[in-house]
């Protein structure tokens, strides 16, 4: 039962992340600064 709860939480997080990507990207930039460019490069090109 705990596995289902964790899976549901993961799905909720992913949906929230996708729907509010602008907010989450702003948080990432505020927290990591220029490292965000490297992270986005890796996501896009790898």
Residue pairs with C-beta under 8 A, 6 or more apart in sequence:
17 24
25 36
28 36
28 39
29 36
32 39
